[in-house]
Amino acid sequence: MKSPLLAMAAVCVFAHVSHAEELKIGGVGIRRDIPCNGQDVGVYGAENKITLTGECGRITVHGADHKVSLERGTDLSVSGADNAVTGGTVSSLNVQVAKNTVAVTIQPRDKTMTDQEIEALAAKIVADVAKKNGGALRG
């Protein structure tokens, strides 16, 4: 009798967590260490210095002059200008606008990438950066 109730409670808890709203960090000059706990996180505004710890869901950085570090995230999207994002691993990456710096490891969660897939992804990222921002890789 306890097993079906426990299973139902677990489904309810996990369903709630997977649909949780984004944790929004917005303003100017905010300094915070944020434990992600699997949650989506958005950093908005300007000149914020945010450290994201643990496993994050989708990470959005939008605005100007943010400094964000992270351990792990499912997706990373950076837009605006002069943002710097550094840290661990993400499954996907999208960078838009200008003068954004991103230093992360792209690692899909469901499989190990082949050398051909890595080369194709690298070429796509370089082409996207050049097309969208007129940027180039630094050696």
C-alpha positions as CSV (number, residue, x, y, z in Angstrom):
1,M,0.0,0.0,0.0
2,K,2.8,2.4,0.8
3,S,4.7,1.8,-2.5
4,P,1.9,3.2,-4.8
5,L,1.5,6.2,-2.6
6,L,5.3,6.8,-2.5
7,A,5.5,6.4,-6.3
8,M,2.7,8.9,-6.8
9,A,4.3,11.4,-4.4
10,A,7.6,11.1,-6.3
11,V,5.9,11.6,-9.6
12,C,4.2,14.7,-8.3
13,V,7.4,16.1,-6.8
14,F,9.4,15.5,-10.0
15,A,6.6,16.9,-12.2
16,H,6.6,20.1,-10.1
17,V,10.4,20.5,-10.3
18,S,10.6,20.0,-14.0
19,H,8.0,22.7,-14.7
20,A,9.3,25.2,-12.1
21,E,9.5,28.8,-13.2
22,E,12.8,30.3,-14.0
23,L,14.7,31.8,-11.1
24,K,15.2,35.4,-12.3
25,I,18.1,37.5,-11.1
26,G,17.6,41.0,-12.4
27,G,19.1,44.4,-11.5
28,V,22.3,46.3,-11.6
29,G,25.5,45.4,-9.7
30,I,24.1,42.3,-7.9
31,R,26.7,39.9,-6.4
32,R,25.3,36.4,-5.5
33,D,26.2,32.8,-5.2
34,I,23.2,30.8,-6.3
35,P,22.6,27.0,-5.9
36,C,20.7,25.9,-9.0
37,N,19.2,22.7,-7.7
38,G,18.2,21.8,-11.2
39,Q,16.2,25.0,-11.8
40,D,16.3,27.2,-14.9
41,V,18.1,30.5,-14.1
42,G,18.0,33.9,-15.9
43,V,20.4,36.7,-15.3
44,Y,19.1,40.1,-16.5
45,G,20.1,43.7,-16.2
46,A,23.7,44.9,-16.1
47,E,27.0,44.5,-14.3
48,N,25.9,41.5,-12.2
49,K,28.4,39.0,-10.8
50,I,26.7,35.7,-10.4
51,T,28.1,32.3,-9.4
52,L,25.8,29.3,-10.2
53,T,26.6,26.2,-8.3
54,G,25.5,22.6,-8.8
55,E,23.3,21.4,-11.6
56,C,21.3,24.1,-13.5
57,G,18.5,23.7,-16.0
58,R,18.5,26.3,-18.8
59,I,20.7,29.3,-18.2
60,T,19.9,32.6,-19.8
61,V,22.2,35.6,-19.6
62,H,20.8,38.8,-21.1
63,G,21.9,42.4,-20.7
64,A,25.4,44.0,-20.4
65,D,28.6,43.5,-18.5
66,H,27.5,40.4,-16.6
67,K,30.1,38.1,-15.1
68,V,28.6,34.6,-14.7
69,S,30.3,31.4,-13.7
70,L,28.6,28.0,-13.7
71,E,29.3,24.4,-12.9
72,R,26.7,22.6,-15.1
73,G,23.7,23.5,-17.1
74,T,21.4,21.9,-19.8
75,D,21.4,24.9,-22.1
76,L,23.2,28.2,-22.1
77,S,21.9,31.3,-24.0
78,V,23.9,34.5,-23.9
79,S,22.7,37.8,-25.4
80,G,23.4,41.4,-25.0
81,A,26.9,42.9,-25.0
82,D,30.1,42.5,-23.0
83,N,29.0,39.5,-21.0
84,A,31.5,37.0,-19.7
85,V,30.3,33.5,-18.9
86,T,32.8,30.9,-17.7
87,G,32.8,27.5,-16.1
88,G,31.8,23.9,-16.5
89,T,29.7,22.0,-18.9
90,V,26.5,22.7,-20.9
91,S,24.6,20.6,-23.5
92,S,23.9,23.4,-25.9
93,L,25.1,27.0,-26.5
94,N,23.6,30.0,-28.2
95,V,25.4,33.4,-28.2
96,Q,23.9,36.5,-29.8
97,V,24.7,40.2,-30.2
98,A,28.3,41.5,-29.6
99,K,31.4,41.3,-27.5
100,N,30.3,38.4,-25.4
101,T,32.9,36.0,-24.0
102,V,32.0,32.4,-23.3
103,A,34.3,29.7,-22.0
104,V,32.5,26.4,-21.3
105,T,32.6,22.8,-22.3
106,I,29.8,21.6,-24.5
107,Q,28.9,18.0,-23.6
108,P,25.7,16.3,-24.5
109,R,24.1,14.5,-21.7
110,D,22.7,11.5,-23.6
111,K,25.8,10.3,-25.5
112,T,29.5,10.8,-26.1
113,M,30.2,12.9,-29.2
114,T,32.3,11.4,-32.0
115,D,35.3,13.3,-33.4
116,Q,33.2,14.1,-36.5
117,E,30.4,15.5,-34.4
118,I,32.8,17.6,-32.4
119,E,34.4,19.0,-35.5
120,A,31.0,19.8,-37.0
121,L,29.8,21.5,-33.8
122,A,33.0,23.6,-33.6
123,A,32.7,24.7,-37.2
124,K,29.0,25.6,-36.6
125,I,29.9,27.7,-33.6
126,V,32.7,29.5,-35.4
127,A,30.5,30.2,-38.4
128,D,27.6,31.4,-36.1
129,V,29.9,33.8,-34.2
130,A,31.4,35.2,-37.4
131,K,27.9,35.6,-39.0
132,K,26.1,37.1,-36.0
133,N,28.9,39.1,-34.4
134,G,31.7,39.5,-36.8
135,G,33.9,37.7,-34.3
136,A,36.7,35.3,-34.5
137,L,38.3,32.7,-32.3
138,R,41.4,33.8,-30.3
139,G,44.4,31.5,-30.6
